[in-house]
Amino acid sequence: MIKLGLIGLSIAQSRAPSLHIMLGELYGRQLSYELHEPRDASPEAFRETLDTLRSQGYSGCNVTFPYKQIAVKEANHINEAVRLVGSTNTLSLGDAVDAANTDYTGFIRGYRGRLGDMPAGRVLLIGAGGVGRAVAFGVFELGATEVLVYDLNEDGARALADALNASGFKASIVTADELDAAARSADGLVNCTPVGHYKTPGNPLSPALFGGQKWAFDAVYTPLDTEFLIEADRGGLKVVSGFDLFIYQGIDAFEIFTGIEVDAGKALEMFKQKFEISSNLI
C-alpha cells in the first residue's frame, strides 16, 4: 500500500484524493490518499503534521495553502523548480524529505498541451500568491519576454517582480490605474486570484479588455468555464484552464511518488468521464 496525503487548511473539498486514487487504479497500484489539516497556520503545526506522516510510513504528500513556502524549510533536498519559485507543493518522504514544485511543471505541461510551442510573449499576471509565483516563473520556460505583475497587495506584486528580475527575467509591477493598458498590451492574460470561483464569482478584468491578446489562463477550475475564460474565448483567445493545471500537477506528483510514467491524455479523459467533468471551452 502506497500511503499519500495532502497537508493544508480548508481542504475538505479537494479533488486530489480522487485523482491519485484513480491513477493508482489505472496502473494497478493500491494506494491511499488522506487529507491532513494542521492545528493552525504556523510552521510548528506543519512540522508536527509532517512528522506524523513520516512516522506512519507515508511515501509522499502534497502541500497547499498556507504551507507551500513553510514546507521548503523542512526539505533536505530541493529541485530546480523549488529553487526558482521558492515554494513546494510536493514532498517525497523517506530517510530524507525531497521537495518539488509541480504547480510549476504542471502549468508548463498544461500550456503546451493546449497551445503547443506558441511563445507566451508579454504576459499580464493578476495575483502574486503561491500559484501566481509558480506560473510567473513557468511562462519564461514558454517563451515569455516580460511579465507584468498586478496584485491588490502591491508589496506582494513587487516582491514577485523583484524575484523574477533577480533570476535574470524581465518583470515589473502594474498599478490599478495601469491595469487596463497593461491588459491591452499583453499577449497573454493570466488570472491567479480566487475571483471566478463558485464562492467568489466575477472577473478580475473588464470584459471589454479581452480581444487582441493571443491566450489566457485561469487558475480557478471550479467552475471549469469561468467568466474570465468565457470572455477570453469570446475575444478570440486560446485558453488554458485551471483544470489543466490541476490534472498535470497531480500527474507530475504521482510520477514522483510512484516512479510510474503516466499517459496524460488517457488519465485526463478517464478523470473527465469518471467524474462527469464537462466544459464548453476545453
Residue, then its C-alpha position, 0 to 999 in steps of 0.5 A: m500500500i502506497k500511503l499519500g496525503l495532502i497537508g493544508l487548511s480548508i481542504a475538505q473539498s479537494r479533488a486530489p484524493s480522487l485523482h491519485i486514487m484513480l491513477g493508482e487504479l489505472y496502473g494497478r497500484q493500491l494506494s491511499y490518499e488522506l487529507h491532513e489539516p494542521r492545528d493552525a497556520s504556523p510552521e510548528a503545526f506543519r512540522e508536527t503534521l509532517d512528522t506524523l506522516r513520516s512516522q506512519g510510513y507515508s511515501g509522499c504528500n502534497v502541500t497547499f495553502p498556507y504551507k507551500q513556502i513553510a514546507v521548503k524549510e523542512a526539505n533536505h533536498i530541493n529541485e530546480a523548480v523549488r529553487l526558482v519559485g521558492s515554494t513546494n507543493t510536493l514532498s517525497l518522504g523517506d530517510a530524507v524529505d525531497a521537495a518539488n514544485t509541480d504547480y510549476t511543471g504542471f502549468i508548463r505541461g498544461y500550456r503546451g498541451r493546449l497551445g503547443d510551442m506558441p511563445a507566451g510573449r508579454v504576459l499580464l499576471i493578476g495575483a502574486g500568491g503561491v500559484g501566481r509565483a509558480v506560473a510567473f516563473g513557468v511562462f519564461e520556460l514558454g517563451a515569455t519576454e516580460v511579465l507584468v505583475y498586478d496584485l491588490n497587495e502591491d508589496g506582494a506584486r513587487a516582491l514577485a517582480d523583484a524575484l523574477n528580475a533577480s533570476g535574470f527575467k524581465a518583470s515589473i509591477v502594474t498599478a490599478d490605474e495601469l491595469d487596463a493598458a497593461a491588459r491591452s498590451a499583453d499577449g497573454l492574460v493570466n488570472c491567479t486570484p480566487v475571483g471566478h470561483y463558485k464562492t467568489p464569482g466575477n472577473p478580475l478584468s473588464p470584459a471589454l479588455f479581452g480581444g487582441q491578446k493571443w491566450a489566457f489562463d485561469a487558475v480557478y477550475t471550479p467552475l471549469d468555464t469561468e467568466f474570465l475564460i468565457e470572455a477570453d474565448r469570446g475575444g478570440l483567445k486560446v485558453v488554458s484552464g485551471f483544470d489543466l493545471f490541476i490534472y498535470q500537477g497531480i500527474d507530475a506528483f504521482e510520477i514522483f511518488t510512484g516512479i510510474e510514467v503516466d499517459a496524460g491524455k488517457a488519465l485526463e479523459m478517464f478523470k473527465q468521464k469518471f467524474e462527469i467533468s464537462s466544459n464548453l471551452i476545453 
